Amino acid sequence: MKKIRKLKSVPIFKNENEEFNFWQTHSSVDYVDWSKAKRGVRFPNLKLTSKPVTIRLPVGLVERLKVKANLMDIPYQSLIKKTLFDSLQ
């Protein structure tokens, strides 16, 4: 007989950073019933919400970005976008 687990409710986060820190220290298994998750879900009508931009950067800068992004466990292009966004705030 299966044991029924009571799932915890996911807290409301003030910002993305708070949410990131939460999931770094908590397991989603306590909050989500993964046995009910559907596989192979597709979103065929999604539109591209960003615009490709070409920019030339020094090789050394790109390498430093990749190292820092790796330490943060994010893609380096996401780090570039985050840095640009933060600098405009």
LUMVEX-912359 format. One line per field, with one value per atom (N, C-alpha, C, CB): residue number from 1; residue in three letters; x, y negated, z. Coordinates in nm, 2 decimals. Glycine has a CB too. Layout:
<sites>
pos: [NUM_...]
code: [ALA_...]
east: [X_...]
north: [Y_...]
up: [Z_...]
</sites>
This chain:
<sites>
pos: [1_1_1_1_2_2_2_2_3_3_3_3_4_4_4_4_5_5_5_5_6_6_6_6_7_7_7_7_8_8_8_8_9_9_9_9_10_10_10_10_11_11_11_11_12_12_12_12_13_13_13_13_14_14_14_14_15_15_15_15_16_16_16_16_17_17_17_17_18_18_18_18_19_19_19_19_20_20_20_20_21_21_21_21_22_22_22_22_23_23_23_23_24_24_24_24_25_25_25_25_26_26_26_26_27_27_27_27_28_28_28_28_29_29_29_29_30_30_30_30_31_31_31_31_32_32_32_32_33_33_33_33_34_34_34_34_35_35_35_35_36_36_36_36_37_37_37_37_38_38_38_38_39_39_39_39_40_40_40_40_41_41_41_41_42_42_42_42_43_43_43_43_44_44_44_44_45_45_45_45_46_46_46_46_47_47_47_47_48_48_48_48_49_49_49_49_50_50_50_50_51_51_51_51_52_52_52_52_53_53_53_53_54_54_54_54_55_55_55_55_56_56_56_56_57_57_57_57_58_58_58_58_59_59_59_59_60_60_60_60_61_61_61_61_62_62_62_62_63_63_63_63_64_64_64_64_65_65_65_65_66_66_66_66_67_67_67_67_68_68_68_68_69_69_69_69_70_70_70_70_71_71_71_71_72_72_72_72_73_73_73_73_74_74_74_74_75_75_75_75_76_76_76_76_77_77_77_77_78_78_78_78_79_79_79_79_80_80_80_80_81_81_81_81_82_82_82_82_83_83_83_83_84_84_84_84_85_85_85_85_86_86_86_86_87_87_87_87_88_88_88_88_89_89_89_89]
code: [MET_MET_MET_MET_LYS_LYS_LYS_LYS_LYS_LYS_LYS_LYS_ILE_ILE_ILE_ILE_ARG_ARG_ARG_ARG_LYS_LYS_LYS_LYS_LEU_LEU_LEU_LEU_LYS_LYS_LYS_LYS_SER_SER_SER_SER_VAL_VAL_VAL_VAL_PRO_PRO_PRO_PRO_ILE_ILE_ILE_ILE_PHE_PHE_PHE_PHE_LYS_LYS_LYS_LYS_ASN_ASN_ASN_ASN_GLU_GLU_GLU_GLU_ASN_ASN_ASN_ASN_GLU_GLU_GLU_GLU_GLU_GLU_GLU_GLU_PHE_PHE_PHE_PHE_ASN_ASN_ASN_ASN_PHE_PHE_PHE_PHE_TRP_TRP_TRP_TRP_GLN_GLN_GLN_GLN_THR_THR_THR_THR_HIS_HIS_HIS_HIS_SER_SER_SER_SER_SER_SER_SER_SER_VAL_VAL_VAL_VAL_ASP_ASP_ASP_ASP_TYR_TYR_TYR_TYR_VAL_VAL_VAL_VAL_ASP_ASP_ASP_ASP_TRP_TRP_TRP_TRP_SER_SER_SER_SER_LYS_LYS_LYS_LYS_ALA_ALA_ALA_ALA_LYS_LYS_LYS_LYS_ARG_ARG_ARG_ARG_GLY_GLY_GLY_GLY_VAL_VAL_VAL_VAL_ARG_ARG_ARG_ARG_PHE_PHE_PHE_PHE_PRO_PRO_PRO_PRO_ASN_ASN_ASN_ASN_LEU_LEU_LEU_LEU_LYS_LYS_LYS_LYS_LEU_LEU_LEU_LEU_THR_THR_THR_THR_SER_SER_SER_SER_LYS_LYS_LYS_LYS_PRO_PRO_PRO_PRO_VAL_VAL_VAL_VAL_THR_THR_THR_THR_ILE_ILE_ILE_ILE_ARG_ARG_ARG_ARG_LEU_LEU_LEU_LEU_PRO_PRO_PRO_PRO_VAL_VAL_VAL_VAL_GLY_GLY_GLY_GLY_LEU_LEU_LEU_LEU_VAL_VAL_VAL_VAL_GLU_GLU_GLU_GLU_ARG_ARG_ARG_ARG_LEU_LEU_LEU_LEU_LYS_LYS_LYS_LYS_VAL_VAL_VAL_VAL_LYS_LYS_LYS_LYS_ALA_ALA_ALA_ALA_ASN_ASN_ASN_ASN_LEU_LEU_LEU_LEU_MET_MET_MET_MET_ASP_ASP_ASP_ASP_ILE_ILE_ILE_ILE_PRO_PRO_PRO_PRO_TYR_TYR_TYR_TYR_GLN_GLN_GLN_GLN_SER_SER_SER_SER_LEU_LEU_LEU_LEU_ILE_ILE_ILE_ILE_LYS_LYS_LYS_LYS_LYS_LYS_LYS_LYS_THR_THR_THR_THR_LEU_LEU_LEU_LEU_PHE_PHE_PHE_PHE_ASP_ASP_ASP_ASP_SER_SER_SER_SER_LEU_LEU_LEU_LEU_GLN_GLN_GLN_GLN]
east: [0.08_0.00_0.09_-0.10_0.06_0.14_0.11_0.11_0.22_0.21_0.18_0.34_0.07_0.04_0.12_-0.12_0.19_0.27_0.20_0.41_0.20_0.15_0.25_0.09_0.22_0.32_0.31_0.29_0.43_0.44_0.40_0.58_0.34_0.31_0.43_0.19_0.45_0.56_0.54_0.58_0.64_0.63_0.62_0.74_0.57_0.57_0.71_0.45_0.77_0.91_0.90_1.00_0.99_0.99_1.06_1.06_1.15_1.23_1.29_1.34_1.34_1.40_1.52_1.45_1.60_1.72_1.67_1.80_1.57_1.52_1.47_1.40_1.40_1.35_1.47_1.26_1.57_1.69_1.76_1.79_1.77_1.83_1.75_1.85_1.62_1.53_1.55_1.38_1.55_1.56_1.70_1.51_1.80_1.93_1.94_2.03_1.85_1.85_1.73_1.86_1.64_1.52_1.50_1.40_1.44_1.42_1.27_1.43_1.26_1.13_1.04_1.14_1.09_1.01_0.92_1.11_0.96_0.87_0.76_0.95_0.76_0.66_0.58_0.74_0.63_0.57_0.55_0.65_0.43_0.41_0.45_0.26_0.57_0.63_0.56_0.78_0.49_0.43_0.31_0.38_0.26_0.15_0.20_0.05_0.33_0.39_0.37_0.54_0.34_0.32_0.45_0.21_0.49_0.61_0.57_0.68_0.66_0.64_0.55_0.60_0.53_0.44_0.51_0.41_0.43_0.49_0.41_0.48_0.48_0.42_0.45_0.48_0.38_0.41_0.39_0.34_0.31_0.27_0.35_0.13_0.45_0.53_0.61_0.63_0.60_0.67_0.80_0.58_0.90_1.03_1.01_1.14_1.05_1.03_1.15_0.96_1.26_1.38_1.43_1.49_1.52_1.57_1.72_1.55_1.77_1.91_1.99_1.94_2.10_2.19_2.33_2.18_2.41_2.55_2.63_2.58_2.73_2.82_2.96_2.77_3.06_3.19_3.25_3.28_3.30_3.37_3.51_3.28_3.60_3.73_3.72_3.82_3.81_3.81_3.83_3.92_3.92_3.94_3.82_4.05_3.74_3.62_3.52_3.56_3.50_3.41_3.45_3.40_3.58_3.63_3.60_3.78_3.62_3.59_3.44_3.64_3.36_3.21_3.17_3.14_3.24_3.20_3.24_3.27_3.36_3.40_3.31_3.55_3.27_3.18_3.05_3.17_2.99_2.86_2.87_2.83_2.98_2.99_2.98_3.12_3.05_3.04_2.90_3.14_2.82_2.69_2.59_2.65_2.64_2.56_2.45_2.50_2.49_2.39_2.47_2.34_2.40_2.46_2.53_2.36_2.64_2.71_2.63_2.85_2.55_2.47_2.36_2.40_2.31_2.22_2.29_2.16_2.41_2.49_2.51_2.62_2.53_2.55_2.41_2.59_2.30_2.17_2.14_2.06_2.17_2.15_2.23_2.18_2.36_2.45_2.40_2.59_2.36_2.31_2.18_2.28_2.09_1.97_2.00_1.88_2.08_2.11_2.18_2.21_2.26_2.33_2.23_2.44_2.12_2.02_1.92_1.94_1.93_1.84_1.88_1.84]
north: [0.12_0.00_-0.12_0.00_-0.22_-0.34_-0.43_-0.41_-0.49_-0.59_-0.73_-0.60_-0.80_-0.93_-1.03_-0.95_-1.11_-1.22_-1.35_-1.23_-1.43_-1.56_-1.66_-1.61_-1.72_-1.81_-1.95_-1.83_-2.01_-2.15_-2.24_-2.18_-2.36_-2.46_-2.54_-2.55_-2.58_-2.66_-2.80_-2.65_-2.86_-2.99_-3.10_-3.03_-3.21_-3.33_-3.40_-3.43_-3.42_-3.48_-3.63_-3.41_-3.71_-3.85_-3.88_-3.93_-3.80_-3.82_-3.68_-3.93_-3.69_-3.57_-3.52_-3.59_-3.61_-3.57_-3.49_-3.69_-3.54_-3.47_-3.33_-3.55_-3.32_-3.19_-3.10_-3.20_-3.15_-3.07_-3.01_-3.16_-3.10_-3.06_-2.95_-3.18_-2.97_-2.87_-2.73_-2.91_-2.72_-2.59_-2.53_-2.61_-2.61_-2.56_-2.48_-2.67_-2.51_-2.45_-2.36_-2.56_-2.35_-2.26_-2.17_-2.35_-2.05_-1.96_-1.98_-1.81_-1.98_-1.99_-1.87_-2.01_-1.76_-1.64_-1.67_-1.53_-1.76_-1.79_-1.89_-1.86_-1.94_-2.05_-2.01_-2.17_-1.91_-1.88_-1.73_-1.93_-1.68_-1.54_-1.51_-1.50_-1.47_-1.44_-1.32_-1.42_-1.24_-1.12_-1.16_-1.02_-1.29_-1.34_-1.42_-1.41_-1.44_-1.53_-1.46_-1.55_-1.54_-1.48_-1.50_-1.56_-1.40_-1.40_-1.44_-1.26_-1.50_-1.53_-1.65_-1.41_-1.73_-1.85_-1.94_-1.92_-1.99_-2.08_-2.21_-2.01_-2.32_-2.45_-2.50_-2.55_-2.45_-2.49_-2.63_-2.40_-2.70_-2.84_-2.95_-2.86_-2.91_-3.01_-3.10_-2.94_-3.23_-3.32_-3.36_-3.45_-3.39_-3.44_-3.58_-3.44_-3.59_-3.72_-3.80_-3.70_-3.76_-3.83_-3.85_-3.76_-3.95_-3.99_-3.95_-4.14_-3.88_-3.85_-3.97_-3.74_-3.99_-4.10_-4.05_-4.20_-4.10_-4.06_-4.17_-4.05_-4.13_-4.22_-4.15_-4.26_-4.23_-4.17_-4.21_-4.23_-4.10_-4.12_-4.06_-4.05_-4.11_-4.05_-3.91_-4.14_-3.82_-3.68_-3.66_-3.61_-3.74_-3.73_-3.76_-3.82_-3.86_-3.90_-3.78_-4.03_-3.72_-3.61_-3.50_-3.57_-3.47_-3.36_-3.38_-3.34_-3.51_-3.54_-3.53_-3.69_-3.57_-3.56_-3.41_-3.62_-3.33_-3.18_-3.12_-3.11_-3.16_-3.11_-3.15_-3.16_-3.28_-3.33_-3.27_-3.49_-3.26_-3.19_-3.05_-3.20_-2.98_-2.84_-2.83_-2.78_-2.92_-2.93_-2.95_-3.03_-3.03_-3.06_-2.96_-3.20_-2.86_-2.75_-2.80_-2.67_-2.90_-2.96_-2.97_-3.09_-2.97_-2.99_-3.13_-2.97_-3.14_-3.27_-3.38_-3.25_-3.34_-3.44_-3.50_-3.39_-3.41_-3.46_-3.55_-3.34_-3.53_-3.62_-3.75_-3.56_-3.75_-3.88_-3.96_-3.85_-3.89_-3.96_-4.01_-3.86_-3.93_-3.97_-4.10_-3.86_-4.09_-4.20_-4.33_-4.17_-4.32_-4.44_-4.49_-4.40_-4.40_-4.44_-4.51_-4.32_-4.45_-4.51_-4.65_-4.41_-4.66_-4.79_-4.90_-4.78_-4.87_-4.97_-5.00_-4.92_-4.93_-4.96_-5.09_-4.85]
up: [0.00_0.00_0.00_0.12_-0.09_-0.10_0.01_-0.23_0.06_0.17_0.10_0.26_0.14_0.09_0.16_0.10_0.08_0.14_0.13_0.07_0.23_0.22_0.17_0.36_0.06_-0.01_0.06_-0.16_0.07_0.12_0.01_0.18_0.05_-0.05_-0.08_0.00_-0.21_-0.25_-0.20_-0.41_-0.13_-0.08_-0.20_0.01_-0.16_-0.25_-0.24_-0.23_-0.35_-0.35_-0.38_-0.44_-0.32_-0.35_-0.48_-0.24_-0.52_-0.64_-0.69_-0.63_-0.81_-0.87_-0.79_-1.01_-0.73_-0.65_-0.53_-0.61_-0.46_-0.34_-0.38_-0.28_-0.50_-0.54_-0.57_-0.67_-0.64_-0.68_-0.55_-0.75_-0.45_-0.32_-0.25_-0.23_-0.26_-0.20_-0.26_-0.21_-0.39_-0.46_-0.45_-0.60_-0.42_-0.40_-0.27_-0.40_-0.17_-0.04_-0.01_0.06_-0.11_-0.08_-0.20_-0.06_-0.18_-0.28_-0.34_-0.23_-0.47_-0.53_-0.50_-0.68_-0.46_-0.43_-0.31_-0.39_-0.22_-0.11_-0.14_0.01_-0.26_-0.31_-0.43_-0.33_-0.51_-0.63_-0.64_-0.76_-0.68_-0.71_-0.85_-0.68_-0.86_-1.00_-1.06_-0.99_-0.99_-1.05_-1.14_-0.95_-1.12_-1.21_-1.32_-1.12_-1.33_-1.44_-1.57_-1.41_-1.67_-1.81_-1.89_-1.88_-1.96_-2.04_-2.18_-2.04_-2.25_-2.39_-2.42_-2.46_-2.32_-2.34_-2.44_-2.21_-2.54_-2.64_-2.64_-2.78_-2.68_-2.69_-2.83_-2.58_-2.93_-3.07_-3.11_-3.16_-3.04_-3.08_-3.01_-3.06_-2.94_-2.87_-2.97_-2.77_-2.94_-3.03_-2.96_-3.05_-3.04_-2.99_-2.93_-3.11_-2.81_-2.74_-2.73_-2.61_-2.79_-2.78_-2.93_-2.70_-2.94_-3.07_-3.07_-3.11_-3.17_-3.18_-3.21_-3.29_-3.14_-3.15_-3.17_-3.03_-3.27_-3.28_-3.22_-3.43_-3.14_-3.07_-3.07_-2.93_-3.10_-3.09_-2.96_-3.21_-2.89_-2.76_-2.77_-2.65_-2.69_-2.68_-2.63_-2.59_-2.69_-2.65_-2.50_-2.73_-2.44_-2.30_-2.22_-2.26_-2.26_-2.19_-2.19_-2.24_-2.31_-2.33_-2.24_-2.48_-2.24_-2.15_-2.00_-2.17_-1.96_-1.82_-1.79_-1.79_-1.89_-1.87_-1.86_-1.99_-1.94_-1.93_-1.80_-2.05_-1.75_-1.62_-1.51_-1.59_-1.51_-1.40_-1.41_-1.41_-1.54_-1.56_-1.51_-1.71_-1.54_-1.49_-1.34_-1.54_-1.27_-1.13_-1.07_-1.07_-1.15_-1.11_-1.16_-1.17_-1.24_-1.30_-1.39_-1.19_-1.48_-1.58_-1.71_-1.53_-1.82_-1.95_-1.96_-2.07_-2.03_-2.03_-2.10_-2.09_-2.19_-2.26_-2.16_-2.38_-2.07_-1.97_-1.87_-1.89_-1.84_-1.76_-1.83_-1.72_-1.95_-2.03_-2.02_-2.18_-2.05_-2.04_-1.90_-2.08_-1.80_-1.66_-1.63_-1.56_-1.67_-1.64_-1.71_-1.69_-1.84_-1.91_-1.84_-2.05_-1.81_-1.74_-1.61_-1.72_-1.53_-1.40_-1.41_-1.32_-1.51_-1.53_-1.57_-1.64_-1.62_-1.66_-1.55_-1.78_-1.44_-1.33_-1.25_-1.23]
</sites>
